[in-house]
Amino acid sequence: MILLLAAPAAGAERVRDIVIDDPGAAAAHISATTSAVRYPVNDGSGATVAVSVTSACQASCDAVDPQGIASFLGTLIHGPEISLLTVQLDAPFQIEFDCGYGAQACYFPSEDKIVISGSDMSAYDGASREFVLAHEYGHHVASHRESPAPFPAAIDWGTPRWSSHERICQAHRRGALVPGDEGLSYYENPGEAFAEAFARYHFREGEPKWKWAAFLEPDADAFRAIREDTLHPWLGRTVIRVEGRAPAGRQATATSFRTPLDGTVSLRPGDERRRYQLSLTSPSGRVLRTSRQGLSVRRQLNFTICGQSRLSLQLEAIRRSSAPFQLLIQRP
């Protein structure tokens, strides 16, 4: 099989790296010339990463230092996902067969593998090899983090705290971002912006100019979110219980609750004997969602949080007299 490497279209931005779901035949052929050896990352945890070197790189690369690669990775913020990683060092001419025209590196999530040059060469935009490696590790982190429903996988969307802080949902709804696009919309892909911000966390000065949307350029809060998402991954929705008394025949604001992360919030009664009419509103009183058929333990109300930091509830008991209520809220 011959792999044709297409040059970017006239006027198109060059890309530094790419995420590839499945390696092609050429990449598999190159990978077959390697054998991986595990090296300690020297972070005190005993973790190791696998580093392999292609036969062509072994013969021609000027910076084949597997232990140095492993030790550098150990300086990046990381979780246990580091032990799943393989780094493959290619000869410069092999990179384009593995990663595509013009790319300096790539990440294969299905194999937990980073492919990068075994020569100490800078990317076209001036990014050092270490910076590019940190960017690829950002993809590896995102590949092993959950994304709240209904959003795409974190490798395409960004990790939960970071994406909520950066308002990825709102930007996507207005058409400003294209999650997962590794082609013409590479610089509108929030998954790539996350990986770049991850690299910037470790290289605060002297690295290439930010090329993604200006509103995604990381600030101190974005860096904090990246650190939290890396060291303390989001593990799924949590349940909070709200109790009170719902008056009959009229609506009354029962309570409000914080929504720190974007994603689906679900509400249902905690008492199977009760049914309610429920409206979910913004703090200003704008109705966002209503349970028109009533709310019961078998019928819940779902709403996608997209930038709201707090929501309010209005309940009405479906009976002639007021009634106590218990409401279970699952939130990201």
N, C-alpha and C positions, 0 to 999 in steps of 0.2 A: 504494500500500500504506500502511495506517495502522498505526503502531507504538503499541501500548497499553503504557503504562508503569505497572506495578502497584506500588502502595505495599506496604511490608513488612507481613507479617501482624502482628496484635496481639501485643505482647510480644517480637517479633523484634528482634534487635540491628540497628541501622543499619550499613551498610557504607560505607567511605570511597571505595573504588575497586573495580574488577572487571577480570578478565582475560577477554577475549572472543576466542574462536577465529576467528570470521568476522564481519565487520561486516554489519549488516543494511542494508536498503534506505534507511532514514532516514539512517544514518551515511554511506552512500555518497553520498547526495544532498547532505549537508552538506559532505563532503570535496570534492565537485565544485566548490564555490564558492571553493576555495583554489588557490594556486599556491605551491610550495615554493621557498625560496631557501636556499642553503647558507651557513653562518656558521662562522668558526673558533672552536674551543673554547679556544684560547689556552693550551694545556698544553705548548707547545714542540714538539709532534709534527707539526704541520701538519694534524691531523685537523679535520674539519668535521662539523656535523650539519645536517640540513635542518629548517627551521622554516617552517610555513605558518600563515596567519591567515585565518579565515573572513571573508567579506565583512561578516557581521553583527557580528563581533568588531571588525573594522577600524573600524566606525562607532560602536561603543558601549563597547568595553572600556577600562578605565582604566590598564592595565599591559601594553600591547603593546610588548614590548622583545625582539625576536628575538635580537639580539646578547647581551643580558643573559642570556637563557635558555641560549644556547650556552656562554657563559663560565661560568655556574654549573655546567652539566654537566661542564665541563672540570675543575672542582675536585673532582668525585667520583672515587673510585678506579674505574678502567675499563681495559679492554683495547681491541683494535682494533674490537670490536663497536660502539664509539661512532659510528664512521663510517657504520654501517648505519641509524642512528636517524633517524626523522622525528618532530618534535613539532608537533602541531596545536593552535593556540590557538583555543578556542571562546568565543563569548559565553556567559554563565552559563546562559541559558535553553536553549542548544543541548546543554549537557553531558548533560542527562537523556535526550535523544534519542540521543545517541552512546553513553552509558555506563550508563544505567538510572536508576531513581528513587533520588534521594538521594545518588548517587555524585558525588564531586568530580573524578574522573579515571578513565581506563581505559587498558589496554594491549592492543594487537592484535598478538600474536606473528606471525601470518601476514604482517603488513605492517611489522613492526618499528616500530610507531607508538605514541606516547603522545599521548593527548588530554587536555588540561587547560585550565582557564579562562585567558582572557587578561586577567582582572581580578584584582587582588591581594586575594583573598578567602581567609579561613581555612576549613578544613573544620569540620563540625559538632562535632568533638571537640577543636577548637583547633589542629589541625595547620596550620602555615603552608603557603603554596603551594609554597615551596622544599622543605619536608619531604615533601609529597605527590609532588613531582616526583622527589625522591630515592628514594622508595618505588617509583615506577613504573620508575625506572632499575634498581632491584634486580630487577624482573621481566625487564627487557631483558637484564641480565647472565645470569640463570638460563636464559633462553630460548636463550642461546648457550653453554651449558655442558653437557657430557655427564653422564649419570647412570649409575652402574654397574648392569648387569643384576643382578637382575630387577626393579629398581625403576622407578617411573614417571619421566617426563621431569622434569628438574631444575626446570622452571617450576612443577610441581605438588608436587615432593618436597623441593626445596631442593638446593643444590649439594653435591658429595660430601663435602668435609671438614666443612662446616657440619652437614649432616644426620647424619654419623657422630658428631660431637661432641654433637649435641643428642639422640641416640638416637631418631631418627625411626622407624627400623625397629621397635624394641621398642614404642614408643608406638602405632604403627599396628597391630601384632599384638594389642595388648590393647584395641584399639578406641577409643583416645583421640584419634586424628587421622583426618581424612578428606581425603587428598590431592586437590587439584584442585577441591574443592567451592567454588564462588563464590556459593552460595546460603545456605541455612539453616545450613550448617556452615562458613561463611566463617572464623570464629574458631577452627576446628579444622583449617584447611587449612594444612599446613606451608609450602606455596608462598607464601602470604600472610605467614606468620610470618617467612620468610626475607627477603622484600622489606621488611618493617617493621624487621627487625634491620639490614638494609643501610642504611636511612635513619638508624637510631639510631647506626650507626657514625660518621656525619657530624654528627649532632646529639645530643651526649651528655647535654645538660641542657635543660630548659625546653620539651620537646615533650610530646605527649599521653601519658596513662597507658597502660601496656602492657595490652592487652585479650585477648591470646592466652593459651594455657595458661601458668601461672606457670613451669613447668620450661623453657619456651622463651625466657624473657626473657634477652637476651644478656648474657654475662659477657665478661671479657677474652679467654678462650680462644675464645669464639664469634666475637668481632671478629677475632681472628687468623685463624681459619678462613675467614671472609668475605674478608679481604684476600688470603689465599693463593688461594682459589678464583677471585677476580676477576683477580689479576695473574698467576697461574701455574696456568692451568686443568688439571684432570685430563685426561690424554690417552688413557686406556685402561689395561688391565691390564698388569702387568709380570711377567716370568718370572724365577723364581729356581730354581737347580739344587741339589739335595741329593744327596750321595753317601755311601755307607757300605756295610755288609755286613749282609744280612738272614739271620738264622739260620733253619734249617728246623725244622719241627715245634713251634715255640713262638713266641709273639709277644714282641717286644722293642721298647721305645720307641726309634725311630730318631733322631728330632730334634723340635724344636719351631720354630715360625717366627712372626714378628709378622704381625698382620693390622690395619694401621692404619686401613683404611676398610671400611665395610660393602659387601656385594655378593657376587657369585659367585666362589668360589675353585674352581679345577679342578686335579686332580692326575692325572698319568699317567707311566709309566716313560719314561726317555730311551733305553732299550735295547730294541729290538724283539724280542730273543731271550728276554727275561725276562717272567715273570708273577708277580704277588704277590697275596696277600691283604693288604688295607690297612684299617686303622681310623683314623678321624679322631676325636680326643678333645679334650676340654677339658683345661687344665693340671691340673685336679683328678682326671683320669682317667675322666670320664664320656664314654661312647661317643656320638658325635654322628652318625656315618655310617660304614657298612662296605661295602666292595666285595665283596658276597657271591659274585659270579661271577668274581672275580679281576680284576686290573688289568693292562691291556696297552696298547700304543701305540694300539690301536683302541678301547679301552674305558677311559674316564676316570671319575674320581669327582668329582662336583660337590657343592658345599655352599654355602648362602647364609649368609655371615657377618652376624650381626645382634647387634652389641654385643660380640662376642668380640675381644679385643685380641691374643690369642695362641692358637695351636692346636698340638696335638702329634700325632705320627704313630706308629702301631704297624704294622710290616710283618712278614710271614711269607713266605718263599720257597716257591713251589709246586713243590717237588722234595725229594729226600731229604737233600740236603746244603745247607749254607749257600751263599749266593751274594752277590757284590757287587751293588749296585743304584745306579741313577741315577734320580732322581725329579724331574720338571719340575712346578713349581707356578706356576700363573697366579693372581695375586691382584690385587684392586683397588688 
